[in-house]
Amino acid sequence: MLVLSRKQFEGIQIGPDIRIKIVKVDRNQVRIGIEAPHDVMIIRDELVNDPEAHEARTAWEQSEPNG
């Protein structure tokens, strides 16, 4: 795992197509913005094994042209 420190409005580039930006830092909460191609699914960790979220992911994958 790579761990980086970033300040508000700073960002991280992942490959040529994905950019993460720190939008707001407030006490113990950080808001991030993610710019990625539409074919990249972005999901919160706590939803990865959630049965309801699984149904939504399946529907999303089937709606994608390459899915």
Secondary structure, 3 states (H helix, E strand, C coil): CCCCCCCCCCEEEECCCEEEEEEEEECCEEEEEEECCCCCCCCCHHHCCCHHHHHHHHHHHHHCCCC
